[in-house]
Amino acid sequence: MRILIVEDNKVSSKIMERILSAYGECITADNGDDALKIINNSLDNSNYFDLIFLDIMIPNGDGKMVLSSIRTLEKKRQCETIARIIMTSSLDDSKTIIDAFSEKCDAYLVKPISKDDILAELKKLDFI
């Protein structure tokens, strides 16, 4: 499984990478621009991401904009498979969560995120 972790907090990124590396190859980005470059490159090479953990509050494009851009790219390129996207954020208000799901995320985790939270979502999405 290919996993992209988009998180600007280095500690959170490393923790998620440590947990998720047991389930596949992890690549990290710390801002929206880098995330979209990585995703474009993966689509160019037909080396799709299976799973993306995407923080909402990241520099150079917020996570909701990145989510929308990913879904637009996947549709435009008629991808065989689309990435499952789990939004992560310390924001837990209903508007933010509803907005994320309206942009077609697959799950939403509120920080702080535990290993059990991550594994539970992986099970729900049939990755483990």
C-alpha positions as CSV (number, residue, x, y, z in Angstrom):
1,M,0.0,0.0,0.0
2,R,1.2,3.5,-0.8
3,I,0.5,6.1,1.9
4,L,0.9,9.9,1.7
5,I,1.0,11.8,5.0
6,V,0.4,15.5,4.7
7,E,1.2,17.1,8.1
8,D,3.2,20.3,8.9
9,N,3.9,19.2,12.5
10,K,7.1,17.2,12.3
11,V,6.4,15.2,15.5
12,S,2.9,14.3,14.4
13,S,4.2,13.4,10.9
14,K,6.9,11.1,12.4
15,I,4.4,9.4,14.7
16,M,2.0,8.7,11.9
17,E,4.8,7.4,9.7
18,R,6.0,5.1,12.4
19,I,2.5,3.6,12.8
20,L,1.6,3.4,9.2
21,S,4.9,2.1,7.9
22,A,3.9,-1.3,9.1
23,Y,1.1,-1.3,6.4
24,G,3.0,0.2,3.5
25,E,5.3,2.7,1.9
26,C,4.9,6.1,3.5
27,I,5.8,9.4,1.9
28,T,5.4,12.7,3.7
29,A,4.7,16.3,2.7
30,D,4.5,19.3,5.0
31,N,2.4,21.7,2.9
32,G,-0.3,21.8,0.3
33,D,2.0,22.7,-2.6
34,D,4.3,19.8,-2.0
35,A,1.4,17.4,-1.5
36,L,-0.1,18.3,-4.8
37,K,3.3,18.0,-6.6
38,I,3.8,14.5,-5.1
39,I,0.2,13.5,-6.1
40,N,0.6,14.9,-9.6
41,N,3.9,13.0,-10.0
42,S,2.3,9.8,-8.7
43,L,-0.6,10.2,-11.2
44,D,1.9,10.9,-14.1
45,N,3.6,7.6,-13.3
46,S,0.4,5.6,-12.6
47,N,1.9,4.9,-9.1
48,Y,-1.3,5.8,-7.2
49,F,-1.6,6.4,-3.5
50,D,-4.0,4.0,-1.8
51,L,-4.4,6.2,1.3
52,I,-3.8,9.8,2.2
53,F,-3.8,11.3,5.7
54,L,-4.4,15.0,5.1
55,D,-4.2,17.7,7.8
56,I,-6.7,20.5,7.3
57,M,-4.5,23.3,8.6
58,I,-1.4,23.2,6.5
59,P,0.7,25.9,4.8
60,N,0.4,26.8,1.1
61,G,-3.2,25.7,0.6
62,D,-5.4,24.4,3.3
63,G,-6.3,20.7,3.5
64,K,-9.8,21.2,2.2
65,M,-8.5,22.9,-1.0
66,V,-5.9,20.1,-1.4
67,L,-8.7,17.5,-1.0
68,S,-10.8,19.2,-3.6
69,S,-7.8,19.4,-6.0
70,I,-7.0,15.7,-5.5
71,R,-10.6,14.7,-6.3
72,T,-10.5,17.0,-9.4
73,L,-7.2,15.5,-10.6
74,E,-8.4,12.0,-10.1
75,K,-11.6,12.7,-12.1
76,K,-9.8,14.7,-14.8
77,R,-7.3,11.9,-15.4
78,Q,-9.9,9.2,-15.1
79,C,-8.0,7.3,-12.5
80,E,-8.6,3.6,-12.3
81,T,-8.6,3.8,-8.5
82,I,-9.0,6.8,-6.2
83,A,-7.2,7.4,-3.0
84,R,-9.0,6.9,0.3
85,I,-8.5,10.2,2.2
86,I,-8.6,10.6,5.9
87,M,-8.7,14.2,7.0
88,T,-7.0,15.1,10.3
89,S,-7.5,18.2,12.4
90,S,-7.8,19.7,15.8
91,L,-11.0,21.4,14.5
92,D,-14.0,19.4,15.6
93,D,-16.8,21.7,14.7
94,S,-19.6,20.2,12.6
95,K,-19.2,22.8,9.8
96,T,-15.6,21.8,9.2
97,I,-16.4,18.1,9.3
98,I,-19.4,18.4,7.0
99,D,-17.3,20.5,4.6
100,A,-14.6,17.9,4.5
101,F,-17.1,15.1,3.7
102,S,-18.8,17.2,1.1
103,E,-15.4,17.4,-0.7
104,K,-15.4,13.6,-0.6
105,C,-13.1,12.6,2.2
106,D,-13.5,9.1,3.5
107,A,-12.9,9.7,7.2
108,Y,-12.2,12.5,9.6
109,L,-10.0,12.1,12.7
110,V,-9.8,14.8,15.4
111,K,-6.3,15.4,17.0
112,P,-4.7,14.2,19.1
113,I,-4.9,11.0,17.1
114,S,-3.9,7.8,18.8
115,K,-2.6,4.6,17.2
116,D,-5.9,3.0,18.0
117,D,-7.8,5.7,16.1
118,I,-5.6,5.2,13.1
119,L,-6.0,1.4,13.2
120,A,-9.8,1.7,13.7
121,E,-10.0,3.8,10.5
122,L,-7.8,1.4,8.6
123,K,-10.1,-1.4,9.5
124,K,-13.3,0.6,8.6
125,L,-11.7,1.3,5.2
126,D,-10.7,-2.4,4.7
127,F,-7.0,-1.8,4.7
128,I,-6.4,-4.2,7.6
